[in-house]
Amino acid sequence: MPKTGSAQINGATRICAVYGFPVAHSASPAMHNAAFEKLKLNWRYIACEVELKKLAEAITGAKAMNFIGLNLTVPHKLLAVEMVDQLDISAKVWGAVNTIKFERDADGRIRAVGFNTDADAISKSLCEDLKIELNGAKVLLLGAGGAGRTAALRLASENVSEIFLVNRTFSKILELQKEIQQKFPSVYVGLNYPTSSDVKIDLVINATSLGLKPEDPSPLDENQFSLKQTRAVYDMIYRPAETKLLKAAKKAKCKTANGLGMLLHQGAKAFEIWTGKPAPLAVMRAALKKNIYGR
């Protein structure tokens, strides 16, 4: 079989894709195509810009075209829960779908199975990149969309002591608060920023899309919360590699990390779901660093 890095796409080439809106910033194609080449698979991974209202149609189209699977990014992870044929336990537990595998059932029909690989990825990245001890930690989480909701539930499962939820739409954090309190009653869930400037937070996480564009404001309202109140800041955005939030956090002498580690680990798990083979983690990490940092 020809090497995927140099051979032209042919009739035997299998396709995986990431759907998002926007999606031009995605480094997932670089990561996965490097992994496919390493394993000598005649597969390709592409990025497709898909509007939210066309997501169901796009998933059906990928199924019809015999795609291997999909990744989903902003803003598709929550809505996709209702669009797949079956949910893996990971998607049921964390309530969002970021990975889809197309597989044939006993009758030969193709079904879309939804997985969540984000939850494990965020906890791995926080431990590796920031050396954060999640047990007993106090967290300020910005964003309650698909990635934010998954992160909140995962952090609660790791026995953080307090989570403060901030989101543009208040009803979302109210709903998420109720879910966390029901599943993890020992975790205190605050709505909005801590009310006292004396409150110290171990970790601030940005799970919003604010920071993808140069003109975006910071997702953190520093009139309500000072970065001097925290010791670490994690931004799920990885391109640009240093967002306005991370620049401000460095200036405030916080430990910082972007979302490269989370992208790596969620992608590696998706790769294993699709291929049934161990992910070449070192190859995938190197491809991401080259794509994002140019080295």
C-alpha positions as CSV (number, residue, x, y, z in Angstrom):
1,M,0.0,0.0,0.0
2,P,1.4,3.5,-0.9
3,K,2.5,5.9,1.8
4,T,-0.4,8.3,2.6
5,G,1.9,11.3,2.8
6,S,3.0,11.1,-0.8
7,A,0.5,9.0,-2.7
8,Q,-2.5,10.5,-4.5
9,I,-5.9,9.9,-3.2
10,N,-7.4,6.9,-5.0
11,G,-10.6,4.8,-5.1
12,A,-9.5,2.8,-2.1
13,T,-8.8,5.9,0.1
14,R,-11.0,6.1,3.2
15,I,-11.9,9.5,4.7
16,C,-12.3,10.9,8.2
17,A,-13.2,14.5,8.8
18,V,-13.7,17.2,11.4
19,Y,-16.9,19.3,11.2
20,G,-16.9,22.7,12.7
21,F,-18.0,26.3,12.2
22,P,-15.4,27.8,12.0
23,V,-12.9,25.1,11.2
24,A,-10.1,26.7,9.2
25,H,-7.9,26.9,12.4
26,S,-8.1,23.1,13.0
27,A,-4.8,21.2,13.4
28,S,-6.5,17.9,13.5
29,P,-5.8,17.1,9.8
30,A,-2.0,17.5,10.4
31,M,-2.2,15.2,13.5
32,H,-4.3,12.4,12.0
33,N,-2.7,12.3,8.6
34,A,0.7,12.0,10.2
35,A,-0.6,9.1,12.2
36,F,-2.2,7.4,9.2
37,E,1.1,7.7,7.3
38,K,3.0,6.2,10.3
39,L,0.6,3.1,10.3
40,K,0.7,3.0,6.4
41,L,-3.1,3.4,6.2
42,N,-4.6,4.6,2.9
43,W,-6.8,7.0,4.8
44,R,-7.1,10.8,4.8
45,Y,-8.4,13.3,7.3
46,I,-10.0,16.6,6.1
47,A,-11.6,19.6,7.7
48,C,-15.1,20.6,6.6
49,E,-16.9,23.9,7.5
50,V,-20.5,22.9,8.5
51,E,-23.1,25.2,9.8
52,L,-25.1,24.1,12.8
53,K,-28.4,23.9,10.9
54,K,-26.8,21.6,8.3
55,L,-25.1,19.2,10.8
56,A,-27.6,16.4,10.5
57,E,-27.4,16.5,6.7
58,A,-23.6,16.5,6.8
59,I,-23.5,13.5,9.2
60,T,-25.9,11.6,6.9
61,G,-23.8,12.6,3.9
62,A,-20.6,11.2,5.5
63,K,-22.4,8.0,6.3
64,A,-23.6,7.7,2.7
65,M,-20.1,8.3,1.4
66,N,-18.7,5.5,3.5
67,F,-16.5,7.8,5.7
68,I,-14.7,6.0,8.5
69,G,-15.7,8.6,11.1
70,L,-15.9,12.2,12.2
71,N,-14.7,14.6,14.9
72,L,-17.0,17.4,15.9
73,T,-15.9,20.8,17.2
74,V,-17.6,24.1,18.0
75,P,-20.6,24.4,17.9
76,H,-21.7,20.8,17.2
77,K,-21.0,18.6,20.2
78,L,-24.3,19.0,22.1
79,L,-26.6,18.8,19.2
80,A,-25.0,15.7,17.8
81,V,-26.2,13.7,20.8
82,E,-29.6,13.6,19.1
83,M,-28.3,12.9,15.6
84,V,-26.4,9.7,16.0
85,D,-27.9,6.2,15.9
86,Q,-26.3,5.0,19.1
87,L,-24.4,6.6,22.0
88,D,-21.3,5.0,23.5
89,I,-21.2,5.0,27.3
90,S,-18.7,7.9,27.2
91,A,-21.2,10.1,25.3
92,K,-24.0,9.1,27.7
93,V,-21.9,9.9,30.8
94,W,-20.5,13.3,29.6
95,G,-23.6,14.3,27.5
96,A,-21.7,15.5,24.4
97,V,-20.4,13.9,21.2
98,N,-17.1,14.9,19.7
99,T,-16.3,11.7,17.8
100,I,-18.4,9.5,15.5
101,K,-17.6,6.1,14.1
102,F,-19.5,4.7,11.2
103,E,-19.9,0.9,11.5
104,R,-22.1,-1.8,10.1
105,D,-24.7,-3.6,12.3
106,A,-25.6,-7.3,12.1
107,D,-28.0,-6.5,9.2
108,G,-25.3,-4.7,7.2
109,R,-26.7,-1.3,7.8
110,I,-24.3,1.6,8.6
111,R,-24.9,3.3,11.9
112,A,-23.3,6.4,13.4
113,V,-22.0,5.7,16.9
114,G,-21.3,8.8,19.1
115,F,-18.4,8.9,21.5
116,N,-16.9,11.5,23.8
117,T,-13.1,11.6,24.0
118,D,-12.8,15.2,25.4
119,A,-13.4,14.3,29.0
120,D,-10.4,12.1,29.5
121,A,-8.3,14.4,27.3
122,I,-9.0,17.5,29.5
123,S,-8.0,15.8,32.7
124,K,-4.8,14.3,31.1
125,S,-3.8,17.7,29.7
126,L,-4.3,19.6,32.9
127,C,-2.2,17.1,34.8
128,E,0.5,16.9,32.2
129,D,0.7,20.5,31.2
130,L,-0.1,22.4,34.4
131,K,0.7,19.7,37.0
132,I,-2.7,20.5,38.6
133,E,-4.0,18.3,41.4
134,L,-7.7,18.3,40.6
135,N,-8.8,16.6,43.9
136,G,-9.9,19.5,46.1
137,A,-9.2,22.2,43.6
138,K,-11.2,25.4,43.1
139,V,-12.0,26.1,39.4
140,L,-13.4,29.0,37.4
141,L,-14.9,27.7,34.2
142,L,-15.7,30.1,31.3
143,G,-18.2,28.6,28.9
144,A,-21.0,26.0,29.2
145,G,-21.2,24.8,25.6
146,G,-20.2,21.2,24.6
147,A,-16.6,21.4,25.7
148,G,-17.4,23.5,28.8
149,R,-20.2,21.1,29.9
150,T,-18.0,18.1,29.5
151,A,-15.1,19.8,31.3
152,A,-17.4,20.8,34.2
153,L,-18.7,17.2,34.7
154,R,-15.3,15.7,34.4
155,L,-13.8,18.1,36.9
156,A,-16.6,17.3,39.3
157,S,-16.0,13.6,38.9
158,E,-12.3,14.3,39.8
159,N,-13.6,15.7,43.2
160,V,-12.8,19.3,42.7
161,S,-14.2,21.2,45.7
162,E,-15.7,24.2,43.9
163,I,-16.6,25.1,40.4
164,F,-17.7,28.6,39.4
165,L,-19.6,28.7,36.1
166,V,-19.6,31.7,33.8
167,N,-21.5,31.8,30.5
168,R,-23.1,34.3,28.2
169,T,-26.5,32.5,28.5
170,F,-27.4,32.2,32.2
171,S,-29.9,29.4,31.7
172,K,-27.1,27.1,30.5
173,I,-25.1,27.4,33.7
174,L,-28.2,27.1,35.8
175,E,-29.0,23.8,34.0
176,L,-25.4,22.6,34.4
177,Q,-25.4,23.6,38.0
178,K,-28.4,21.4,38.7
179,E,-26.8,18.4,36.8
180,I,-23.6,18.7,38.7
181,Q,-25.4,18.9,42.0
182,Q,-27.5,15.9,41.2
183,K,-24.5,13.7,40.1
184,F,-21.8,15.1,42.4
185,P,-23.5,16.6,45.4
186,S,-20.3,17.1,47.3
187,V,-19.0,19.7,44.8
188,Y,-20.0,23.3,45.4
189,V,-21.2,25.0,42.1
190,G,-21.2,28.8,42.0
191,L,-23.1,30.8,39.3
192,N,-20.9,33.5,37.8
193,Y,-17.7,34.9,39.2
194,P,-16.8,34.5,42.9
195,T,-18.3,37.4,44.7
196,S,-15.3,38.2,46.9
197,S,-12.0,39.5,45.6
198,D,-10.4,37.5,48.5
199,V,-11.4,34.2,47.0
200,K,-8.4,32.3,45.6
201,I,-8.9,30.0,42.6
202,D,-6.5,27.2,41.6
203,L,-7.4,27.1,37.9
204,V,-9.2,29.2,35.3
205,I,-10.3,27.3,32.2
206,N,-11.5,29.0,29.0
207,A,-14.0,26.6,27.2
208,T,-15.4,29.4,24.9
209,S,-14.4,30.2,21.4
210,L,-13.4,33.7,22.4
211,G,-9.8,34.1,21.3
212,L,-10.0,32.3,18.0
213,K,-10.1,35.6,16.1
214,P,-7.6,38.5,16.7
215,E,-10.4,40.9,17.3
216,D,-12.0,38.8,20.0
217,P,-12.2,40.2,23.5
218,S,-10.8,38.2,26.4
219,P,-13.4,35.6,27.7
220,L,-12.5,36.8,31.3
221,D,-14.1,39.9,32.7
222,E,-11.2,41.3,34.8
223,N,-13.6,43.8,36.3
224,Q,-15.2,40.9,38.1
225,F,-12.2,38.6,38.5
226,S,-8.5,39.4,38.7
227,L,-5.9,37.0,37.4
228,K,-4.0,37.7,40.6
229,Q,-6.7,35.5,42.2
230,T,-5.5,32.4,40.4
231,R,-2.3,30.4,40.0
232,A,-3.0,28.7,36.6
233,V,-4.9,29.4,33.4
234,Y,-5.8,26.9,30.8
235,D,-7.2,27.9,27.4
236,M,-8.7,25.2,25.2
237,I,-7.9,27.3,22.2
238,Y,-4.6,26.2,20.6
239,R,-4.5,28.6,17.6
240,P,-3.4,31.2,18.2
241,A,-1.0,29.4,20.5
242,E,-1.1,32.4,22.9
243,T,-4.5,34.1,23.2
244,K,-5.2,37.4,24.9
245,L,-6.2,35.5,28.0
246,L,-2.9,33.6,28.1
247,K,-0.8,36.7,27.5
248,A,-2.6,38.4,30.4
249,A,-2.2,35.3,32.6
250,K,1.6,35.2,31.9
251,K,1.8,38.9,32.8
252,A,0.1,38.1,36.1
253,K,2.7,35.3,36.6
254,C,0.2,32.5,36.3
255,K,1.1,29.0,35.0
256,T,-0.4,28.7,31.5
257,A,-1.2,26.1,28.9
258,N,-3.2,26.1,25.7
259,G,-5.3,23.3,24.3
260,L,-2.7,21.4,22.4
261,G,-2.6,18.7,25.0
262,M,-6.3,18.3,25.0
263,L,-6.4,18.2,21.2
264,L,-3.7,15.5,21.2
265,H,-5.3,13.2,23.7
266,Q,-8.9,13.5,22.3
267,G,-7.5,12.9,18.8
268,A,-5.4,9.9,19.9
269,K,-8.5,8.2,21.5
270,A,-10.6,9.0,18.3
271,F,-7.8,7.4,16.2
272,E,-7.9,4.2,18.4
273,I,-11.7,4.1,18.1
274,W,-11.5,4.3,14.3
275,T,-8.5,2.0,13.7
276,G,-8.6,-0.4,16.6
277,K,-4.8,0.2,16.9
278,P,-2.7,2.1,19.5
279,A,-2.2,5.8,18.5
280,P,1.3,6.8,17.6
281,L,1.3,9.5,20.2
282,A,4.8,10.9,19.6
283,V,4.1,11.3,15.9
284,M,0.8,13.0,16.5
285,R,2.4,15.4,19.1
286,A,5.2,16.3,16.7
287,A,2.8,17.0,13.9
288,L,0.7,19.2,16.1
289,K,3.7,21.2,17.3
290,K,5.0,21.7,13.8
291,N,1.6,22.8,12.6
292,I,0.8,25.1,15.5
293,Y,4.3,26.4,16.4
294,G,6.1,25.9,13.2
295,R,8.7,23.7,14.8
